[in-house]
Amino acid sequence: MPVFKTPFNGYAVRFSPFYEGRLLVATSQNFGILGNGRLHVLDIDPASGAIAEIRSFETADGIYDCAWSESHDSLAIAAVADGSVKLWDASLPPTANPVRSLHEHSREVHSTDWNPVRRDSFLTASWDDSVKLWTLDRPSSVRTFREHSYCVYAATWSPRHADVFASASGDRTARVWDVRDPRSTLVLPAHDHEILSCDWNKYDECSLATASVDKSVRVWDVRVPRAPVANLAGHGYAVRKVKFSPHRESILLSCSYDMTVCMWDYRAEDALIARYDHHTEFVVGVDMSVLVEGLLASTGWDELVYVWQHGTDPRAMP
């Protein structure tokens, strides 16, 4: 299946919501500790299956996350280690980019997510312990959410409710927020160690997954948060990212510092469906295509981006 070599260490990968074969990849030099960043826009050739770069954009600091706009097919956002949030237009040359640079966070921006319901706003989560809400028509943030007591590693919109999102923090809690309310609506002490990622279930508005340094993925019903609905143990080290399937209600994908990508059915007795060990370094980014069922992508510190169909070998050449 297709593979692409990046010059820097991979940090995040996102399928386009508009084009089946288009990907966005965030990378950072020197494992994101010090150095530049590069945002890649990639296309998969439908005839050969090869991945080609159609645009790349440079930043002076590493890029930790990225997201496609849900309203403009060429617009993307990058979360940058210098605390900035940069918007890029892939239809314009690098000299005309970024089209906007927003700098309010006081520390690294670790995560970004575009609102899939309202489509006019996005979130950023930062090591300054805050989450910020932005819209395209305003030069400054709409609101800052400050309740976490340590780095916020992720903030993810609900795919069902335009005003609801969840956040995951190093303070070992996940929180559920409604942007219309002054404070979070739920504080979930989801793990005994730092929580690095969270994601909502598209088919169940009350189902939230969390991933932690404790090597586990947990699925919660936010209406009855006393105990997880499922505890998915199988990774050997911290779980860096978790994603619910956009096509199947009980399927999740996770990636870990154990260099593997795992697929789970959290409702099954034997929850682990597949384990992919194609990376040779920490795997820090995964995604599932909204447009093509079963199409997966991953990136890691081995400077590789893989795209493959579930059930096939990611390393097999097209």
N, C-alpha and C positions, 0 to 999 in steps of 0.2 A: 504494500500500500504506500501512498505518497509520504515522503519525508523531506523536510526542508532544514538546511543547516543555517543557523543564525550566527552572526559574529559575536554576540554577547550571550549571557546566560538567560534562558527563557524564564518568564515570570507569570504570564497569563496568556490564554488563547480564547478567542470568542468567534463563533460562527456568525455570519451576517444573517439578520432576520429578513433580508431582501433577496440575496443571491445564494443559490445552493452551494456554489463552490468557492465562496469568498470567506477569508479568515482575517482576523486582526490578532497580532501577536505583540505582546509587550516584553521587552528585554532590558537587561541591566548588565553593565560591565562589571567584572570582578565580583560576581555573585551579589551585586547590589550594595556592596559595602562602600565603594568609592569608584567614581568614574561616570561615564556617559550612559545614556539610554537610547534605545531606538525602537520606534513603533513601525511594524511591518504590516503592509496590506498585501495579502497573498491570494492568488487565484489557482484553483485546481483545473487543469485542462481536461474537459470532458472526454476528449478523444484518447489522449495518452495517459491521463491520470497523474501527470507530473505537476508539481507545485511550482509556480513562478511568482516572483515578487513584482507587483505592479507599482508600488510606491513604498518609500520608507522615509521616516521623519526622525531627525536627531534631536536629542535633548542634552543639556549639560549635566544632568543627573539621571540616575537610573529610573526606569519606569516600572512600577510595581503592579499595576493593573490597568485594564482598558475595557471599554464598552462601546458598542455601536449605538448610534442614535436609533430610536424606534420610529422617528418621523422623517428623517432625511437619510437616503440610502448611502451617501458618501461621507456623512459626518460621524466622527468618533471622538472619544474622550480618553485622556490618559491621566493616571494618578502618578505623580512624580515625587521622587525622594526629597526634593528641595522644598516640599510643602505646597507646590503649585498644582493646579488642575489645568490641563491644556486641551483645547478643542482643535481638531484637525479636520480638514476637508480633503478627502482623497481624490476629488475631481480637480484639485488645484495643485500646482507644482510646489515642491518644498519651499521655494523662495516666497510663496504667498501664505505659508503656514508658520506657526499655528494661527488660526483665525481669531483665537482668543486665549489669553492666559490669565487665570484667576488665582490670586495669591492671598489667602486668608488664614489657612492652617499654619500653625507655628512649628509643626514637625512633619515628618514624612506622611504623605497621603498613601495609604495602603490598599484602598479599595474604592471602586466606583461602580454605580449601577444606574441604568436609565429606566425611568418609569415605563413599564410596558402597557399600562392602562391609559394613563393620561397622555403619555408620550411627549410631554413638553418640559419635563423636569428630570433631574438626576441627583443622586446622593454621592457624597464622598465621606470616607471614614479614615481617621488619622491617628497617628501615634500621639497626638496632642489630647487624646481621650475624648474627642468630640466627633459628631456626625454633622455634616452640613447639607442643607437642601438648596439647590440652585435651579433657576429656570433660564432658558436661552435669551429671554428678552430683558434680563437684568444684569448689570455689571457686577453686582455684589450678591452674596448669598441671601436667600429669603429668610432662613432661620438656622440657628445652631442648636444642636441637642447635646446637652452636657449633663450626664448622670453617671457615666462609667468612671471608675476610679483608676483605670489603666488604659493602655493602648486599645483603640477600637480597630480590629483587624478586618471587619467586614460589615457592610450594611446592604441589605437586599430588600427590594420592593416585593410586596405581595403581587402575584400575577392576577389576583381576583379583585383587589380593592385599591383604588387609586390613591388613597391617603395612608395606607398601612405599610410599614416596613419593619424589619427585624435587624438587630445589630448583635455582633459577637465580639467579645472583649477578652483581653488578658486578665481582667478582674474575675474571670471564671463564671460570668453571667452572660446570658443572652437576654435581650430586652425587645419587647414588642411596642411599637409606637404608632400613634395616629397623629399625623401632622397638625390636625385641628385641636389636639389636646395639649395642655401645658406640660404634662409629664408623661413618662412611659406608662403604658396600660398594663404591662406585665413584666416582672423581673423574674427570670428563670435561672436559678442556680444549677445550670445544666451539667457541669462537670467539676471535678476536683482540681483540674489544671486549666491552663489557658485555653480559651475557645478561639480557634483560628478562622472558622468559616461557618456560615449558616445558609440555608436555602428553603424556600417555600415550595409546597406541593401544588402544582397547577390544578390538580383534580380534587383537592381537599383543602379548603380555605383555612382550616384549623391545624393543618399538619406542617410542622417545622422540623428540619433536620439541623443538627449541630455537629461539628467536627472539632476534635481537641488534641492537645499535646498528649493526653492520656491514651492515645492510639485508637480511640473508638469514635464511631459515628452513632449518634442517638437520634431517634425520631420521637417527636413530642406531639401530643394533642394539647394545644394551648388553652383549651377549655378546662382540661383536667391535668394540670402540669405537675402533679405530685410525683409521678414516676414516668419514665419514658415508655412509649408504646413498644419500642424496639431498641436493643443495644447491640450494635454491630461491631464485633471484635474480630480482628483478622489481620490488621496492619501491625507491622513490627515497630514502627516509630510514629511520631506525630502525624496526624492527618491534616494535610494542608488545605484541602478544598473538598467541598461536597456539593453535588448538583443533583436535583431531582430530574427525572426524565420528563421531557415535554410531551411524551407520547403515551407512557404507561404509568399508571397511578402509583404502583408500589416499587418502582425501579429507581435506584440511585447509583451515582458514579462518585468515586472518591479517589484522591491521589495522596501520596504520602512521602515522607522522607525515607521510607524503606525502599524507594525507587520503583514502586508498583502503582498501577491503577487497578482498582477493584470495582466490579459491578455487583450490586446487591438487589435482592427482592426482600424487602423488610418484612413482608407478610409470610414468607416461606419459613419452614422449620430449618432448612439448610439455606441460610440467607445469602451466602456467597455464591454468586452465579459464575463469575469469571475473575481471574487474576491475570493481568498483563504485566510482564516484567521486561519490556522492551527498552526502558531507559537505563542508563548506567550512572546516573546521579539523581539527586533529589528531584522528585516530580512535584511541581508546584502549581501547574495549571491544567485544568481539564474543562471540556465542554461537550455538550451533546447538541447536534443540529436540530433546530426547530423544523426545518424544511424537509429533511431526509431522515426518516426513522432509522435508528441504529447506527448512524454515522457519528463517530467519536473523534475527538482531538485531544492531544496532550502536549505539554511542553515542560522542559526541566532545565536543570543546571548543566546538563550535557550539551546544551546549545542545539537541541534538536526539536523539531515540531513534527509530530506524527498525526496522520489522519487515516482512519481505518473503519471498516464496517465491523460491528460487534460480531464476534464469532470467528473472525479471521485473524491472521498473524499480522500485527502492525509492521513487522520488519519485512514481510513478503513484498517483493517489488511488483509494481503494477504490470 
